[in-house]
C-alpha cells in the first residue's frame, strides 16, 4: 500500500507547490525594488511599492468602488434568492421543475455571450457608466446560482418548524424571517460570500459598462499596472494584488468566526 500512498502524496505535494508558488511571488516581489517575474529573496528590500499604491487615486478609490459594487451585488442577490427559493422549496408548484432547469441552464451561459445585447440595453436605458446599474446587472448574473444554493440550504430545514409557527398565527413571511432565516444563516452567509467574491473578481463587466476611470473597481484598476510596450511594474502589481485580496480574506475570517459551528438544528423537532 506504500506505493499508491506515495504517488498520492507526491501529487498533493505538486498541487500544493503550484498553489504556493504564486503567493510566494506576491510576497517577495512586493518588497523588492527590482521585482520581476521570478520569486526570489528581495535583493533590495523596500516598502516603496506599497507607498506607490497606498493613496486615494491608485488604491483607495478603486477599492471603495469595488466594495460598493460587490457588497450591493451580494445584498441584492441574497435577498432576491431567498425570496425566490422559499416557494421553490416549500410549495408544490406546477412548473417548479422546468423553472429550476431553466435556472440551471442560465448558469452555463457565459457573460461574454450576452454582453453585446446587454450593452445595447444599457445604452437605451442610459445606464452606461452607472455604478448601481452595473451592480444590478452583476446581481442578476449571480441569481441563478444563488437561488439554487439557497434552495438546497432551505430544503435541509424541517417544514415542521414552520407549521408550528403557522399554527400560532404566523404568516409565511413571518415564518421565513423568524424561523427559516436564523436556521439557515450559515447558508445565507455562504451565498453572500460566494456572490461577493464573484463580483469582486469580475473584470469584464465593469470594464465594459463603466467608462469613467474614477468609477472603476479594483478588479479593473489592477490592469493599470500593465504598461504599454510590455512594461509591467511587477513590484507595484504584487503589492496591489496583496491589497486587493485583503477584503476577501477579512470577510472570510469574520464570517467564519461569526458562524462558528455552522448548522445546528439538533433538538429543534421532537421525534
VOSEBA-317171 format. One line per 10 residues: number of its first residue (from 1); for each residue z, y, x of C-alpha. Coordinates in steps of 0.05 Angstrom, whole numbers. Layout:
VOSEBA-317171
NUM	Z/Y/X; ...
end
This chain:
VOSEBA-317171
1	0/0/0; 7/46/60; -69/54/67; -83/84/-2; -20/126/2; -41/153/69; -110/171/41; -78/207/-18; -31/246/27; -89/267/72
11	-130/290/12; -70/330/-14; -60/360/55; -132/383/58; -127/414/-12; -62/449/9; -96/477/71; -155/503/30; -106/540/-15; -61/566/40
21	-116/590/87; -139/649/44; -67/670/33; -54/667/107; -114/711/120; -88/762/69; -22/768/105; -50/771/176; -109/818/162; -68/867/121
31	-23/882/182; -79/881/233; -111/946/256; -176/909/271; -172/857/216; -233/814/208; -255/750/174; -213/705/219; -140/691/203; -103/707/268
41	-38/737/291; -47/813/290; -61/838/360; -43/909/340; 9/907/284; 4/965/236; 24/988/166; -34/1036/163; -76/991/118; -22/996/64
51	-17/1071/77; -91/1078/62; -85/1046/-7; -16/1068/-29; -39/1132/-62; -58/1151/-133; -133/1154/-123; -143/1088/-87; -85/1044/-111; -46/1078/-166
61	-97/1097/-218; -136/1030/-217; -71/991/-223; -47/1033/-282; -115/1026/-316; -114/951/-304; -43/945/-332; -62/985/-394; -125/943/-407; -93/876/-392
71	-28/889/-430; -66/915/-490; -112/855/-488; -53/807/-485; -16/841/-542; -76/844/-588; -97/773/-573; -27/744/-583; -15/779/-649; -82/761/-679
81	-79/690/-651; -11/676/-681; -33/702/-749; -97/661/-746; -63/598/-720; -9/597/-774; -53/578/-834; -94/531/-790; -31/495/-770; 8/495/-836
91	-44/492/-892; -97/441/-911; -156/488/-913; -223/464/-937; -263/490/-877; -208/483/-825; -243/431/-782; -311/466/-779; -275/531/-765; -237/500/-707
101	-300/470/-679; -334/538/-684; -277/569/-646; -282/514/-594; -356/526/-587; -346/601/-574; -301/585/-515; -362/557/-479; -404/620/-487; -407/658/-421
111	-393/732/-426; -455/747/-386; -498/717/-442; -472/766/-494; -464/830/-453; -533/858/-469; -523/859/-545; -451/879/-536; -471/938/-493; -523/958/-546
121	-468/955/-599; -421/997/-557; -475/1049/-548; -486/1054/-623; -411/1059/-636; -401/1108/-579; -351/1062/-546; -382/1060/-477; -333/1087/-424; -275/1076/-472
131	-212/1042/-447; -189/1020/-516; -259/995/-534; -261/953/-471; -191/927/-487; -211/906/-557; -272/870/-531; -232/833/-478; -182/813/-532; -239/787/-576
141	-266/745/-519; -196/716/-507; -183/700/-580; -216/631/-585; -173/600/-530; -112/639/-553; -119/612/-625; -126/541/-601; -66/546/-556; -23/579/-609
151	-42/526/-660; -24/470/-612; 44/501/-598; 55/513/-673; 38/441/-690; 98/419/-650; 147/457/-694; 171/415/-754; 149/446/-820; 216/423/-849
161	249/484/-818; 202/530/-856; 211/491/-920; 286/502/-915; 273/577/-907; 225/576/-967; 279/544/-1009; 325/602/-991; 273/651/-1016; 237/669/-951
171	162/684/-954; 112/653/-906; 111/715/-862; 187/717/-861; 190/644/-841; 138/656/-788; 177/715/-760; 246/685/-765; 235/610/-754; 168/595/-721
181	161/652/-671; 231/644/-639; 219/570/-630; 150/578/-600; 169/636/-556; 151/597/-493; 83/582/-523; 72/655/-541; 91/674/-470; 42/624/-442
191	-14/652/-485; 5/723/-467; 6/707/-392; -59/669/-395; -93/726/-432; -64/779/-386; -86/742/-323; -156/731/-352; -164/805/-368; -131/826/-303
201	-182/788/-262; -243/806/-304; -292/846/-262; -357/842/-301; -336/870/-369; -302/935/-344; -357/944/-292; -410/945/-348; -372/981/-404; -336/1034/-364
211	-374/1089/-328; -321/1138/-305; -292/1118/-237; -225/1145/-259; -222/1093/-315; -239/1033/-272; -184/979/-267; -161/947/-203; -208/888/-211; -267/936/-203
221	-232/982/-154; -227/926/-103; -303/929/-100; -299/996/-66; -275/965/-1; -342/930/8; -380/987/40; -455/996/49; -497/960/102; -448/902/106
231	-390/945/130; -325/919/100; -255/947/110; -222/879/117; -153/906/133; -151/952/72; -184/898/30; -129/848/48; -74/899/35; -104/919/-32
241	-110/845/-51; -36/835/-39; -21/896/-82; -69/871/-134; -34/803/-141; 36/834/-145; 37/849/-220; 15/779/-238; 67/746/-193; 120/793/-220
251	102/778/-292; 104/703/-278; 173/707/-245; 203/750/-300; 176/707/-357; 194/641/-323; 266/664/-312; 270/690/-384; 243/626/-415; 290/581/-377
261	286/511/-404; 226/525/-449; 220/488/-515; 286/462/-541; 290/441/-614; 340/384/-607; 382/381/-669; 340/431/-707; 324/379/-760; 374/327/-783
271	348/257/-790
end
